[in-house]
Amino acid sequence: MGLFEYTMIYIMSWWVVLLMVLPFGSHLPATPEENTYHSAPERANIGRKLLITTILAAIATIIIGWGINREYFTLWFEPF
C-alpha cells in the first residue's frame, strides 16, 4: 500500500471521526440570545475537537493500514 492509499484512508477516517466527535460536550444555552440560532451550542470547542479528530483518525489509519498489510481485509473488490 502506498502513500496515496494511506492519505485517502486518513482523509476518509478524519471526516467520519469529525462527524462523531462534533456532538460531544455541546450544550444548548438555557436562554438563547436574540438573533441567534436556538440550536447553536454555548461553546463549540472546535479547536479541541479538531485535535481529537486528528489523533483518532491517525490511529484509525494505522489500524486499517495494519489490517490491509496483514491481509485481514482488502480495498479491492474481488468477485466470487
PyMOL CGO cylinders between C-alpha atoms (Angstrom):
from pymol import cmd
from pymol.cgo import CYLINDER

trace = [
    CYLINDER, 0.00, 0.00, 0.00, 1.38, 3.36, -1.00, 0.3, 1, 1, 1, 1, 1, 1,
    CYLINDER, 1.38, 3.36, -1.00, 1.25, 6.90, 0.30, 0.3, 1, 1, 1, 1, 1, 1,
    CYLINDER, 1.25, 6.90, 0.30, -1.81, 7.70, -1.82, 0.3, 1, 1, 1, 1, 1, 1,
    CYLINDER, -1.81, 7.70, -1.82, -3.87, 4.93, -0.24, 0.3, 1, 1, 1, 1, 1, 1,
    CYLINDER, -3.87, 4.93, -0.24, -2.82, 5.92, 3.28, 0.3, 1, 1, 1, 1, 1, 1,
    CYLINDER, -2.82, 5.92, 3.28, -3.71, 9.55, 2.52, 0.3, 1, 1, 1, 1, 1, 1,
    CYLINDER, -3.71, 9.55, 2.52, -7.13, 8.61, 1.21, 0.3, 1, 1, 1, 1, 1, 1,
    CYLINDER, -7.13, 8.61, 1.21, -7.83, 6.37, 4.21, 0.3, 1, 1, 1, 1, 1, 1,
    CYLINDER, -7.83, 6.37, 4.21, -6.73, 9.19, 6.55, 0.3, 1, 1, 1, 1, 1, 1,
    CYLINDER, -6.73, 9.19, 6.55, -8.95, 11.77, 4.85, 0.3, 1, 1, 1, 1, 1, 1,
    CYLINDER, -8.95, 11.77, 4.85, -12.00, 9.50, 4.90, 0.3, 1, 1, 1, 1, 1, 1,
    CYLINDER, -12.00, 9.50, 4.90, -11.47, 8.43, 8.50, 0.3, 1, 1, 1, 1, 1, 1,
    CYLINDER, -11.47, 8.43, 8.50, -10.84, 12.07, 9.52, 0.3, 1, 1, 1, 1, 1, 1,
    CYLINDER, -10.84, 12.07, 9.52, -14.25, 13.13, 8.24, 0.3, 1, 1, 1, 1, 1, 1,
    CYLINDER, -14.25, 13.13, 8.24, -16.03, 10.16, 9.78, 0.3, 1, 1, 1, 1, 1, 1,
    CYLINDER, -16.03, 10.16, 9.78, -14.37, 10.76, 13.15, 0.3, 1, 1, 1, 1, 1, 1,
    CYLINDER, -14.37, 10.76, 13.15, -15.12, 14.51, 12.96, 0.3, 1, 1, 1, 1, 1, 1,
    CYLINDER, -15.12, 14.51, 12.96, -18.82, 13.81, 12.49, 0.3, 1, 1, 1, 1, 1, 1,
    CYLINDER, -18.82, 13.81, 12.49, -18.72, 11.51, 15.51, 0.3, 1, 1, 1, 1, 1, 1,
    CYLINDER, -18.72, 11.51, 15.51, -16.77, 13.95, 17.73, 0.3, 1, 1, 1, 1, 1, 1,
    CYLINDER, -16.77, 13.95, 17.73, -18.72, 17.15, 16.96, 0.3, 1, 1, 1, 1, 1, 1,
    CYLINDER, -18.72, 17.15, 16.96, -21.69, 16.50, 19.29, 0.3, 1, 1, 1, 1, 1, 1,
    CYLINDER, -21.69, 16.50, 19.29, -19.55, 15.67, 22.34, 0.3, 1, 1, 1, 1, 1, 1,
    CYLINDER, -19.55, 15.67, 22.34, -19.60, 18.35, 25.00, 0.3, 1, 1, 1, 1, 1, 1,
    CYLINDER, -19.60, 18.35, 25.00, -22.11, 20.56, 23.19, 0.3, 1, 1, 1, 1, 1, 1,
    CYLINDER, -22.11, 20.56, 23.19, -24.71, 22.08, 25.46, 0.3, 1, 1, 1, 1, 1, 1,
    CYLINDER, -24.71, 22.08, 25.46, -27.57, 24.28, 24.36, 0.3, 1, 1, 1, 1, 1, 1,
    CYLINDER, -27.57, 24.28, 24.36, -27.99, 27.55, 26.22, 0.3, 1, 1, 1, 1, 1, 1,
    CYLINDER, -27.99, 27.55, 26.22, -30.87, 27.72, 28.70, 0.3, 1, 1, 1, 1, 1, 1,
    CYLINDER, -30.87, 27.72, 28.70, -31.86, 31.17, 27.44, 0.3, 1, 1, 1, 1, 1, 1,
    CYLINDER, -31.86, 31.17, 27.44, -30.64, 31.84, 23.90, 0.3, 1, 1, 1, 1, 1, 1,
    CYLINDER, -30.64, 31.84, 23.90, -29.73, 35.39, 22.99, 0.3, 1, 1, 1, 1, 1, 1,
    CYLINDER, -29.73, 35.39, 22.99, -31.72, 37.32, 20.45, 0.3, 1, 1, 1, 1, 1, 1,
    CYLINDER, -31.72, 37.32, 20.45, -30.77, 36.90, 16.79, 0.3, 1, 1, 1, 1, 1, 1,
    CYLINDER, -30.77, 36.90, 16.79, -29.00, 33.59, 17.39, 0.3, 1, 1, 1, 1, 1, 1,
    CYLINDER, -29.00, 33.59, 17.39, -29.99, 30.09, 16.40, 0.3, 1, 1, 1, 1, 1, 1,
    CYLINDER, -29.99, 30.09, 16.40, -31.67, 28.19, 19.24, 0.3, 1, 1, 1, 1, 1, 1,
    CYLINDER, -31.67, 28.19, 19.24, -29.73, 25.04, 18.35, 0.3, 1, 1, 1, 1, 1, 1,
    CYLINDER, -29.73, 25.04, 18.35, -26.29, 26.73, 18.49, 0.3, 1, 1, 1, 1, 1, 1,
    CYLINDER, -26.29, 26.73, 18.49, -24.15, 25.40, 21.39, 0.3, 1, 1, 1, 1, 1, 1,
    CYLINDER, -24.15, 25.40, 21.39, -22.82, 27.71, 24.10, 0.3, 1, 1, 1, 1, 1, 1,
    CYLINDER, -22.82, 27.71, 24.10, -19.17, 26.81, 23.48, 0.3, 1, 1, 1, 1, 1, 1,
    CYLINDER, -19.17, 26.81, 23.48, -18.25, 24.79, 20.42, 0.3, 1, 1, 1, 1, 1, 1,
    CYLINDER, -18.25, 24.79, 20.42, -14.65, 23.90, 21.47, 0.3, 1, 1, 1, 1, 1, 1,
    CYLINDER, -14.65, 23.90, 21.47, -13.77, 23.42, 17.79, 0.3, 1, 1, 1, 1, 1, 1,
    CYLINDER, -13.77, 23.42, 17.79, -10.00, 23.53, 18.34, 0.3, 1, 1, 1, 1, 1, 1,
    CYLINDER, -10.00, 23.53, 18.34, -10.09, 20.70, 20.87, 0.3, 1, 1, 1, 1, 1, 1,
    CYLINDER, -10.09, 20.70, 20.87, -12.44, 18.66, 18.69, 0.3, 1, 1, 1, 1, 1, 1,
    CYLINDER, -12.44, 18.66, 18.69, -10.19, 19.08, 15.64, 0.3, 1, 1, 1, 1, 1, 1,
    CYLINDER, -10.19, 19.08, 15.64, -7.17, 17.94, 17.65, 0.3, 1, 1, 1, 1, 1, 1,
    CYLINDER, -7.17, 17.94, 17.65, -9.03, 14.89, 18.97, 0.3, 1, 1, 1, 1, 1, 1,
    CYLINDER, -9.03, 14.89, 18.97, -10.28, 14.14, 15.45, 0.3, 1, 1, 1, 1, 1, 1,
    CYLINDER, -10.28, 14.14, 15.45, -6.76, 14.32, 14.01, 0.3, 1, 1, 1, 1, 1, 1,
    CYLINDER, -6.76, 14.32, 14.01, -5.36, 11.95, 16.64, 0.3, 1, 1, 1, 1, 1, 1,
    CYLINDER, -5.36, 11.95, 16.64, -8.21, 9.44, 16.39, 0.3, 1, 1, 1, 1, 1, 1,
    CYLINDER, -8.21, 9.44, 16.39, -8.10, 9.49, 12.57, 0.3, 1, 1, 1, 1, 1, 1,
    CYLINDER, -8.10, 9.49, 12.57, -4.35, 8.79, 12.67, 0.3, 1, 1, 1, 1, 1, 1,
    CYLINDER, -4.35, 8.79, 12.67, -4.93, 5.84, 14.99, 0.3, 1, 1, 1, 1, 1, 1,
    CYLINDER, -4.93, 5.84, 14.99, -7.73, 4.56, 12.74, 0.3, 1, 1, 1, 1, 1, 1,
    CYLINDER, -7.73, 4.56, 12.74, -5.48, 4.89, 9.68, 0.3, 1, 1, 1, 1, 1, 1,
    CYLINDER, -5.48, 4.89, 9.68, -2.72, 2.92, 11.38, 0.3, 1, 1, 1, 1, 1, 1,
    CYLINDER, -2.72, 2.92, 11.38, -5.15, 0.15, 12.37, 0.3, 1, 1, 1, 1, 1, 1,
    CYLINDER, -5.15, 0.15, 12.37, -6.72, -0.01, 8.90, 0.3, 1, 1, 1, 1, 1, 1,
    CYLINDER, -6.72, -0.01, 8.90, -3.30, 0.01, 7.22, 0.3, 1, 1, 1, 1, 1, 1,
    CYLINDER, -3.30, 0.01, 7.22, -2.12, -2.76, 9.53, 0.3, 1, 1, 1, 1, 1, 1,
    CYLINDER, -2.12, -2.76, 9.53, -5.19, -4.83, 8.69, 0.3, 1, 1, 1, 1, 1, 1,
    CYLINDER, -5.19, -4.83, 8.69, -4.67, -4.34, 4.97, 0.3, 1, 1, 1, 1, 1, 1,
    CYLINDER, -4.67, -4.34, 4.97, -0.95, -5.17, 5.13, 0.3, 1, 1, 1, 1, 1, 1,
    CYLINDER, -0.95, -5.17, 5.13, -1.69, -8.33, 7.15, 0.3, 1, 1, 1, 1, 1, 1,
    CYLINDER, -1.69, -8.33, 7.15, -4.37, -9.20, 4.55, 0.3, 1, 1, 1, 1, 1, 1,
    CYLINDER, -4.37, -9.20, 4.55, -7.23, -9.34, 7.05, 0.3, 1, 1, 1, 1, 1, 1,
    CYLINDER, -7.23, -9.34, 7.05, -9.23, -7.30, 4.53, 0.3, 1, 1, 1, 1, 1, 1,
    CYLINDER, -9.23, -7.30, 4.53, -8.60, -5.52, 1.23, 0.3, 1, 1, 1, 1, 1, 1,
    CYLINDER, -8.60, -5.52, 1.23, -9.50, -2.29, -0.51, 0.3, 1, 1, 1, 1, 1, 1,
    CYLINDER, -9.50, -2.29, -0.51, -10.10, -4.03, -3.83, 0.3, 1, 1, 1, 1, 1, 1,
    CYLINDER, -10.10, -4.03, -3.83, -13.26, -5.83, -4.86, 0.3, 1, 1, 1, 1, 1, 1,
    CYLINDER, -13.26, -5.83, -4.86, -12.68, -9.42, -5.88, 0.3, 1, 1, 1, 1, 1, 1,
    CYLINDER, -12.68, -9.42, -5.88, -15.68, -11.12, -7.49, 0.3, 1, 1, 1, 1, 1, 1,
    CYLINDER, -15.68, -11.12, -7.49, -16.58, -14.61, -6.37, 0.3, 1, 1, 1, 1, 1, 1,
]
cmd.load_cgo(trace, "trace")
